[in-house]
């Protein structure tokens, strides 16, 4: 049967274990990736503009 989110389920969740390996990306990794993506998209847009 499907479990629905209830206050009981939300409150009974455990906090993440600090001894466990890190999961997910840090804020700095995300910001660096966005900066690289932005410069790449700007460069691609400029090349498309110059090709016209």
The first five atom37 places (N, CA, C, CB, O) and aatype in JSON, in Angstrom:
{
  "aatype": [20, 20, 20, 20, 20, 20, 20, 20, 20, 20, 20, 20, 20, 20, 20, 20, 20, 20, 20, 20, 20, 20, 20, 20, 20, 20, 20, 20, 20, 20, 20, 20, 20, 20, 20, 20, 20, 20, 20, 20, 20, 20, 20, 20, 20, 20, 20, 20, 20, 20, 20, 20],
  "atom_mask": [
    [1, 1, 1, 1, 1],
    [1, 1, 1, 1, 1],
    [1, 1, 1, 1, 1],
    [1, 1, 1, 1, 1],
    [1, 1, 1, 1, 1],
    [1, 1, 1, 1, 1],
    [1, 1, 1, 1, 1],
    [1, 1, 1, 1, 1],
    [1, 1, 1, 1, 1],
    [1, 1, 1, 1, 1],
    [1, 1, 1, 1, 1],
    [1, 1, 1, 1, 1],
    [1, 1, 1, 1, 1],
    [1, 1, 1, 1, 1],
    [1, 1, 1, 1, 1],
    [1, 1, 1, 1, 1],
    [1, 1, 1, 1, 1],
    [1, 1, 1, 1, 1],
    [1, 1, 1, 1, 1],
    [1, 1, 1, 1, 1],
    [1, 1, 1, 1, 1],
    [1, 1, 1, 1, 1],
    [1, 1, 1, 1, 1],
    [1, 1, 1, 1, 1],
    [1, 1, 1, 1, 1],
    [1, 1, 1, 1, 1],
    [1, 1, 1, 1, 1],
    [1, 1, 1, 1, 1],
    [1, 1, 1, 1, 1],
    [1, 1, 1, 1, 1],
    [1, 1, 1, 1, 1],
    [1, 1, 1, 1, 1],
    [1, 1, 1, 1, 1],
    [1, 1, 1, 1, 1],
    [1, 1, 1, 1, 1],
    [1, 1, 1, 1, 1],
    [1, 1, 1, 1, 1],
    [1, 1, 1, 1, 1],
    [1, 1, 1, 1, 1],
    [1, 1, 1, 1, 1],
    [1, 1, 1, 1, 1],
    [1, 1, 1, 1, 1],
    [1, 1, 1, 1, 1],
    [1, 1, 1, 1, 1],
    [1, 1, 1, 1, 1],
    [1, 1, 1, 1, 1],
    [1, 1, 1, 1, 1],
    [1, 1, 1, 1, 1],
    [1, 1, 1, 1, 1],
    [1, 1, 1, 1, 1],
    [1, 1, 1, 1, 1],
    [1, 1, 1, 1, 1]
  ],
  "atom_positions": [
    [[0.84, -1.18, 0.0], [0.0, 0.0, 0.0], [0.89, 1.24, 0.0], [-0.96, 0.0, 1.22], [1.94, 1.26, 0.63]],
    [[0.46, 2.25, -0.68], [1.24, 3.47, -0.82], [1.24, 4.25, 0.49], [0.67, 4.35, -1.96], [0.2, 4.46, 1.12]],
    [[2.45, 4.69, 0.9], [2.55, 5.49, 2.11], [2.43, 6.96, 1.76], [3.88, 5.22, 2.85], [3.1, 7.45, 0.85]],
    [[1.58, 7.65, 2.47], [1.41, 9.08, 2.25], [2.22, 9.84, 3.29], [-0.08, 9.48, 2.3], [2.43, 9.36, 4.4]],
    [[2.67, 11.04, 2.92], [3.41, 11.86, 3.86], [2.46, 12.4, 4.93], [4.13, 13.02, 3.13], [1.48, 13.09, 4.62]],
    [[2.76, 12.08, 6.14], [1.98, 12.6, 7.25], [2.95, 13.21, 8.26], [1.1, 11.48, 7.91], [4.16, 13.02, 8.15]],
    [[2.42, 13.93, 9.21], [3.29, 14.53, 10.23], [4.05, 13.45, 10.98], [2.46, 15.39, 11.2], [5.21, 13.64, 11.34]],
    [[3.4, 12.31, 11.23], [4.06, 11.23, 11.95], [5.25, 10.71, 11.15], [3.07, 10.08, 12.24], [6.32, 10.49, 11.71]],
    [[5.07, 10.52, 9.84], [6.17, 10.04, 9.0], [7.28, 11.07, 8.91], [5.65, 9.69, 7.6], [8.46, 10.72, 8.94]],
    [[6.92, 12.35, 8.8], [7.93, 13.39, 8.69], [8.75, 13.53, 9.97], [7.28, 14.72, 8.35], [9.96, 13.74, 9.92]],
    [[8.09, 13.41, 11.11], [8.79, 13.58, 12.39], [9.6, 12.35, 12.76], [7.8, 13.89, 13.48], [10.56, 12.46, 13.53]],
    [[9.23, 11.18, 12.24], [9.95, 9.96, 12.61], [11.18, 9.72, 11.75], [9.02, 8.78, 12.52], [11.92, 8.77, 12.01]],
    [[11.4, 10.55, 10.74], [12.59, 10.37, 9.91], [13.83, 10.7, 10.72], [12.52, 11.25, 8.65], [13.84, 11.61, 11.54]],
    [[14.88, 9.94, 10.47], [16.13, 10.16, 11.19], [16.99, 11.2, 10.49], [16.91, 8.84, 11.33], [16.9, 11.4, 9.28]],
    [[17.82, 11.85, 11.28], [18.79, 12.79, 10.71], [19.87, 11.98, 9.99], [19.42, 13.71, 11.83], [20.13, 10.84, 10.37]],
    [[20.5, 12.54, 8.98], [21.55, 11.8, 8.27], [22.71, 11.47, 9.18], [22.04, 12.6, 7.06], [23.05, 12.24, 10.08]],
    [[23.31, 10.34, 8.94], [24.44, 9.87, 9.75], [25.71, 10.59, 9.31], [24.61, 8.33, 9.63], [26.1, 10.48, 8.15]],
    [[26.37, 11.33, 10.2], [27.58, 12.07, 9.79], [28.75, 11.15, 9.44], [28.0, 13.02, 10.89], [29.67, 11.58, 8.75]],
    [[28.73, 9.9, 9.9], [29.82, 8.97, 9.6], [29.72, 8.42, 8.18], [29.82, 7.82, 10.59], [30.69, 7.9, 7.64]],
    [[28.56, 8.54, 7.59], [28.35, 8.01, 6.24], [29.04, 8.9, 5.21], [26.84, 7.9, 5.93], [29.26, 10.08, 5.46]],
    [[29.38, 8.33, 4.08], [30.01, 9.11, 3.0], [29.06, 10.23, 2.56], [30.38, 8.2, 1.8], [27.84, 10.09, 2.64]],
    [[29.64, 11.32, 2.08], [28.83, 12.45, 1.64], [27.97, 12.06, 0.45], [29.72, 13.65, 1.28], [28.4, 11.29, -0.41]],
    [[26.77, 12.58, 0.42], [25.88, 12.33, -0.7], [25.44, 13.67, -1.26], [24.65, 11.46, -0.27], [25.11, 14.58, -0.5]],
    [[25.43, 13.8, -2.58], [24.99, 15.04, -3.2], [26.15, 15.99, -3.46], [23.97, 15.72, -2.33], [27.32, 15.67, -3.23]],
    [[25.79, 17.17, -3.94], [26.79, 18.17, -4.32], [26.81, 19.29, -3.29], [26.5, 18.73, -5.72], [25.79, 19.6, -2.67]],
    [[27.98, 19.89, -3.12], [28.08, 21.05, -2.23], [27.64, 22.3, -2.99], [29.53, 21.21, -1.67], [27.5, 22.27, -4.22]],
    [[27.44, 23.37, -2.26], [27.03, 24.63, -2.88], [28.11, 25.14, -3.84], [26.73, 25.68, -1.81], [27.79, 25.63, -4.92]],
    [[29.37, 25.03, -3.44], [30.46, 25.52, -4.3], [30.55, 24.71, -5.59], [31.79, 25.45, -3.55], [30.76, 25.29, -6.66]],
    [[30.39, 23.4, -5.52], [30.42, 22.58, -6.73], [29.3, 22.98, -7.69], [30.31, 21.09, -6.38], [29.5, 23.04, -8.9]],
    [[28.14, 23.25, -7.13], [27.0, 23.66, -7.95], [27.25, 25.02, -8.6], [25.72, 23.71, -7.12], [26.96, 25.2, -9.78]],
    [[27.79, 25.97, -7.84], [28.06, 27.3, -8.39], [29.13, 27.26, -9.48], [28.5, 28.25, -7.27], [29.0, 27.94, -10.49]],
    [[30.17, 26.46, -9.27], [31.21, 26.34, -10.29], [30.64, 25.73, -11.56], [32.38, 25.48, -9.77], [30.95, 26.18, -12.66]],
    [[29.8, 24.71, -11.41], [29.18, 24.09, -12.58], [28.29, 25.08, -13.32], [28.36, 22.86, -12.16], [28.27, 25.09, -14.56]],
    [[27.56, 25.92, -12.59], [26.7, 26.92, -13.24], [27.52, 27.98, -13.97], [25.8, 27.6, -12.21], [27.14, 28.42, -15.06]],
    [[28.64, 28.38, -13.4], [29.51, 29.37, -14.06], [30.08, 28.79, -15.35], [30.66, 29.81, -13.12], [30.08, 29.46, -16.38]],
    [[30.55, 27.54, -15.3], [31.09, 26.9, -16.5], [30.0, 26.75, -17.56], [31.68, 25.51, -16.15], [30.25, 27.0, -18.74]],
    [[28.81, 26.35, -17.14], [27.69, 26.21, -18.08], [27.35, 27.56, -18.71], [26.46, 25.62, -17.38], [27.08, 27.63, -19.91]],
    [[27.34, 28.63, -17.91], [27.02, 29.96, -18.41], [28.02, 30.41, -19.47], [26.98, 30.97, -17.27], [27.62, 30.9, -20.53]],
    [[29.32, 30.26, -19.19], [30.32, 30.65, -20.17], [30.22, 29.81, -21.43], [31.72, 30.54, -19.57], [30.4, 30.33, -22.54]],
    [[29.94, 28.53, -21.29], [29.78, 27.67, -22.46], [28.6, 28.09, -23.32], [29.61, 26.24, -22.03], [28.7, 28.12, -24.54]],
    [[27.48, 28.41, -22.68], [26.3, 28.83, -23.44], [26.52, 30.19, -24.1], [25.08, 28.89, -22.52], [26.09, 30.41, -25.23]],
    [[27.19, 31.1, -23.39], [27.49, 32.4, -24.0], [28.42, 32.25, -25.2], [28.13, 33.34, -22.96], [28.22, 32.91, -26.22]],
    [[29.42, 31.38, -25.09], [30.33, 31.16, -26.21], [29.6, 30.53, -27.39], [31.5, 30.26, -25.77], [29.83, 30.92, -28.53]],
    [[28.73, 29.57, -27.12], [27.97, 28.94, -28.2], [27.04, 29.95, -28.86], [27.17, 27.74, -27.67], [26.89, 29.96, -30.09]],
    [[26.41, 30.8, -28.07], [25.54, 31.82, -28.62], [26.29, 32.82, -29.46], [24.81, 32.53, -27.52], [25.8, 33.26, -30.5]],
    [[27.48, 33.19, -29.02], [28.29, 34.14, -29.79], [28.73, 33.52, -31.12], [29.53, 34.58, -28.98], [28.73, 34.2, -32.15]],
    [[29.09, 32.24, -31.1], [29.49, 31.58, -32.35], [28.31, 31.5, -33.32], [30.03, 30.17, -32.06], [28.48, 31.68, -34.53]],
    [[27.12, 31.24, -32.79], [25.94, 31.18, -33.65], [25.64, 32.57, -34.23], [24.71, 30.65, -32.87], [25.27, 32.69, -35.4]],
    [[25.8, 33.61, -33.4], [25.56, 34.97, -33.86], [26.56, 35.36, -34.95], [25.64, 35.96, -32.69], [26.17, 35.97, -35.95]],
    [[27.82, 35.03, -34.77], [28.85, 35.37, -35.76], [28.7, 34.56, -37.04], [30.23, 35.16, -35.17], [29.14, 35.01, -38.1]],
    [[28.09, 33.4, -36.96], [27.93, 32.56, -38.15], [26.82, 33.08, -39.06], [27.63, 31.12, -37.73], [26.72, 32.66, -40.21]],
    [[25.99, 33.98, -38.57], [24.88, 34.49, -39.38], [25.37, 35.47, -40.42], [23.82, 35.15, -38.5], [24.57, 36.0, -41.19]]
  ]
}
